[in-house]
Amino acid sequence: MHTEAATVQRPSRRARRTGIAYLGIIVTGIFAEFAVRGSLIVDDDPIATAANIAGSPGLFGIGIGADVVMIALDVVVAFGLFGLLRHVDRRWAIAAAVLRLIQGAVLVANLNFLWRALFSALDAEGSDGSIAIGPAQDALDAVERHALGYDVGLIAFAFSCLVLARLLAVGGLVPRVLAWGMAATGGVYLIGSAAAVFAPDASSVIEPFYVIPLVVECALAVRLVTRGLDHPTDAITHRPVRVAA
């Protein structure tokens, strides 16, 4: 007779935990960058930016808190992916984790600019509601430096994504399209960060391509939660096995 191995693969606790943390990174990152700072910061307008931040200091502070949570979750993902990938190549798995942690360290230091922006905006607001241009400009400058520091941190993350793509592809742990997508993610982050640092005028051309990292990282996170990573023997264990009657 024939018996057939179950084809439904359940994720390990580590994979599920890592995937949930990864989804948390995406949610908190989008919230902090777009829902909070995107609603308060006005490009090239220090007065409006300072007035918005001073008018909603709690919201701006919540955005900083979301960044802290995002960084903490990134540490969880770094160690989680290392645990899931070290059997493929321990040295490359360490490299991916270290590069991700370097990004986290840069982002932690970078939070200082957000606190500086908050305090400068509060200093800019007078008792009569007027906004002083000096502290307001300091607030906008701090926000812009934070954005630049974020891009610098993403350079390390870009290389981490490229290493991760290699591990996923070599280990046969995900569909090939997802491994290639992770490589494309690293490429987008690397080119985008390089443009932000060295050629800011070109950033607007690259911005539409950031949809690639969003889709790929969400897909990887969801896969970790719902299925986990494949094993090299999956193709064998999922085939019918002849058993003596």
BATI-601979 format. One record per residue (C-alpha): x, y, z negated. Coordinates in steps of 0.2 Angstrom, whole numbers, plus 5000, padded with zeros to 4 digits. Each point is the difference from the previous one (the first is absolute). Layout:
BEGIN
+------+------+------+
:    X :    Y :    Z :
+------+------+------+
:    X :    Y :    Z :
...
+------+------+------+
***
This chain:
BEGIN
+------+------+------+
:    X :    Y :    Z :
+------+------+------+
: 5000 : 5000 : 5000 :
: 5005 : 5018 : 5001 :
: 5000 : 5013 : 4987 :
: 5004 : 5019 : 5003 :
: 5009 : 5012 : 4989 :
: 4990 : 5015 : 4995 :
: 5004 : 5015 : 5011 :
: 4994 : 5013 : 4987 :
: 5016 : 5007 : 4992 :
: 4998 : 5008 : 4983 :
: 5013 : 5013 : 4995 :
: 5011 : 4998 : 4985 :
: 4998 : 5011 : 4985 :
: 5015 : 5009 : 5005 :
: 4994 : 5003 : 5018 :
: 4983 : 5006 : 4994 :
: 5008 : 5011 : 4987 :
: 5012 : 5008 : 5012 :
: 4986 : 5002 : 5013 :
: 4989 : 5009 : 4987 :
: 5015 : 5011 : 4995 :
: 5003 : 5004 : 5018 :
: 4982 : 5005 : 5003 :
: 5001 : 5011 : 4985 :
: 5015 : 5009 : 5007 :
: 4991 : 5004 : 5016 :
: 4984 : 5006 : 4991 :
: 5010 : 5011 : 4987 :
: 5012 : 5007 : 5013 :
: 4986 : 5005 : 5012 :
: 4990 : 5007 : 4985 :
: 5015 : 5011 : 4994 :
: 5006 : 5006 : 5017 :
: 4983 : 5003 : 5009 :
: 4986 : 5001 : 4987 :
: 5010 : 5011 : 4988 :
: 5015 : 5009 : 5008 :
: 4991 : 5000 : 5017 :
: 4986 : 5010 : 4993 :
: 5010 : 5012 : 4990 :
: 5015 : 5004 : 5010 :
: 4999 : 5012 : 5015 :
: 5015 : 5000 : 5012 :
: 5009 : 5016 : 5001 :
: 4988 : 5009 : 4988 :
: 5008 : 5001 : 4982 :
: 4986 : 5011 : 4993 :
: 4986 : 4988 : 5005 :
: 5011 : 4985 : 4994 :
: 5003 : 5007 : 4983 :
: 4982 : 5006 : 4998 :
: 4994 : 4983 : 5004 :
: 5012 : 4991 : 4988 :
: 4997 : 5012 : 4986 :
: 4982 : 4998 : 5003 :
: 5000 : 4981 : 4999 :
: 5015 : 4996 : 4989 :
: 4992 : 4984 : 4993 :
: 4997 : 4994 : 5018 :
: 5018 : 5004 : 5004 :
: 5006 : 4991 : 4985 :
: 4989 : 4985 : 5004 :
: 5009 : 4999 : 5017 :
: 5017 : 4999 : 4990 :
: 4993 : 4986 : 4990 :
: 4995 : 4991 : 5015 :
: 5018 : 5002 : 5007 :
: 5006 : 4992 : 4983 :
: 4988 : 4985 : 5002 :
: 5005 : 4998 : 5018 :
: 5019 : 5000 : 4995 :
: 4997 : 4987 : 4986 :
: 4990 : 4989 : 5012 :
: 5014 : 5001 : 5013 :
: 5012 : 4992 : 4986 :
: 4987 : 4986 : 4998 :
: 5000 : 4997 : 5019 :
: 5019 : 5001 : 5002 :
: 5002 : 4986 : 4987 :
: 4985 : 4991 : 5006 :
: 5006 : 4999 : 5018 :
: 5017 : 4995 : 4994 :
: 4993 : 4985 : 4991 :
: 4990 : 4996 : 5016 :
: 5014 : 5001 : 5012 :
: 5016 : 4995 : 4991 :
: 4998 : 4982 : 5006 :
: 5002 : 5007 : 5018 :
: 5016 : 5010 : 4997 :
: 5005 : 5005 : 4982 :
: 5012 : 5014 : 5006 :
: 4988 : 5008 : 5012 :
: 4986 : 4999 : 4987 :
: 5010 : 5009 : 4988 :
: 5004 : 5013 : 5013 :
: 4982 : 5003 : 5004 :
: 4996 : 5001 : 4981 :
: 5015 : 5012 : 4996 :
: 4995 : 5011 : 5015 :
: 4982 : 5001 : 4994 :
: 5006 : 5005 : 4982 :
: 5012 : 5013 : 5007 :
: 4985 : 5008 : 5008 :
: 4991 : 4999 : 4983 :
: 5014 : 5009 : 4992 :
: 5000 : 5014 : 5012 :
: 4982 : 5002 : 4998 :
: 5001 : 5001 : 4981 :
: 5013 : 5013 : 5002 :
: 4989 : 5009 : 5013 :
: 4986 : 5002 : 4987 :
: 5009 : 5014 : 4992 :
: 4996 : 5011 : 5015 :
: 4981 : 4997 : 4997 :
: 5002 : 5005 : 4982 :
: 5009 : 5015 : 5006 :
: 4987 : 5004 : 5012 :
: 4986 : 4999 : 4987 :
: 5009 : 5011 : 4987 :
: 5004 : 5013 : 5014 :
: 4982 : 5001 : 5006 :
: 4994 : 5002 : 4982 :
: 5013 : 5014 : 4997 :
: 4994 : 5008 : 5017 :
: 4983 : 5002 : 4994 :
: 4997 : 5017 : 4990 :
: 4987 : 5003 : 4987 :
: 4989 : 5009 : 5013 :
: 5001 : 4985 : 5012 :
: 5013 : 5008 : 5011 :
: 5014 : 4990 : 5007 :
: 5018 : 5006 : 4999 :
: 5010 : 4997 : 5016 :
: 5016 : 4995 : 4992 :
: 4994 : 4985 : 4989 :
: 4988 : 4995 : 5014 :
: 5014 : 4999 : 5012 :
: 5010 : 4989 : 4987 :
: 4985 : 4989 : 4999 :
: 4999 : 4997 : 5019 :
: 5018 : 4998 : 5001 :
: 5000 : 4986 : 4987 :
: 4986 : 4991 : 5009 :
: 5009 : 5001 : 5016 :
: 5016 : 4993 : 4992 :
: 4989 : 4986 : 4993 :
: 4994 : 4996 : 5017 :
: 5018 : 5000 : 5007 :
: 5006 : 4989 : 4985 :
: 4986 : 4988 : 5003 :
: 5006 : 4998 : 5018 :
: 5018 : 4997 : 4994 :
: 4993 : 4986 : 4989 :
: 4991 : 4993 : 5015 :
: 5017 : 4997 : 5008 :
: 5005 : 4987 : 4988 :
: 4982 : 4993 : 5001 :
: 5002 : 4999 : 5019 :
: 5015 : 4989 : 4998 :
: 4991 : 4989 : 4987 :
: 4986 : 4998 : 5013 :
: 5012 : 4994 : 5013 :
: 5008 : 4988 : 4989 :
: 4983 : 4994 : 4994 :
: 4995 : 4997 : 5019 :
: 5015 : 4990 : 5002 :
: 4997 : 4989 : 4985 :
: 4981 : 4997 : 5005 :
: 5005 : 4996 : 5018 :
: 5015 : 4988 : 4996 :
: 4990 : 4991 : 4987 :
: 4984 : 4999 : 5011 :
: 4990 : 5006 : 4985 :
: 4988 : 5010 : 5009 :
: 4993 : 5001 : 5018 :
: 5013 : 5007 : 5012 :
: 4990 : 5016 : 5004 :
: 5000 : 5005 : 4981 :
: 5019 : 4997 : 4999 :
: 5003 : 5011 : 5016 :
: 4987 : 5012 : 4992 :
: 5011 : 5002 : 4985 :
: 5015 : 5003 : 5011 :
: 4990 : 5014 : 5009 :
: 4995 : 5007 : 4983 :
: 5018 : 5002 : 4995 :
: 5004 : 5008 : 5017 :
: 4986 : 5013 : 4998 :
: 5006 : 5004 : 4982 :
: 5018 : 5002 : 5005 :
: 4996 : 5010 : 5015 :
: 4987 : 5011 : 4991 :
: 5012 : 5003 : 4985 :
: 5014 : 5004 : 5012 :
: 4990 : 5012 : 5009 :
: 4993 : 5009 : 4984 :
: 5018 : 5002 : 4994 :
: 5009 : 5004 : 5016 :
: 4987 : 5006 : 5013 :
: 4984 : 5006 : 4990 :
: 4992 : 5006 : 5016 :
: 4999 : 4983 : 5007 :
: 4991 : 4993 : 4985 :
: 4983 : 5004 : 5008 :
: 5004 : 4989 : 5014 :
: 5004 : 4985 : 4989 :
: 4985 : 5003 : 4988 :
: 4987 : 4990 : 5010 :
: 5012 : 4984 : 4999 :
: 4998 : 4999 : 4981 :
: 4984 : 4991 : 5003 :
: 5011 : 4985 : 5004 :
: 5007 : 4999 : 4982 :
: 4983 : 5002 : 4993 :
: 4992 : 4986 : 5010 :
: 5015 : 4988 : 4998 :
: 5003 : 5003 : 4981 :
: 4981 : 4998 : 4997 :
: 5000 : 4984 : 5010 :
: 5015 : 4993 : 4990 :
: 4993 : 5005 : 4984 :
: 4983 : 4992 : 5004 :
: 5008 : 4984 : 5006 :
: 5010 : 4999 : 4984 :
: 4984 : 5001 : 4990 :
: 4989 : 4989 : 5010 :
: 5012 : 4987 : 5007 :
: 5018 : 5003 : 4995 :
: 5015 : 4996 : 5010 :
: 5001 : 4984 : 5012 :
: 5013 : 4987 : 4997 :
: 5011 : 4992 : 5013 :
: 4991 : 4984 : 4998 :
: 4983 : 5006 : 5002 :
: 4999 : 4995 : 5018 :
: 5004 : 4982 : 4995 :
: 4989 : 4999 : 4985 :
: 4985 : 5007 : 5009 :
: 5000 : 4985 : 5013 :
: 4990 : 4985 : 4998 :
: 5010 : 4986 : 4990 :
: 4997 : 4982 : 5004 :
: 4997 : 4990 : 4984 :
: 4999 : 4981 : 4999 :
: 4982 : 4994 : 4998 :
+------+------+------+
***
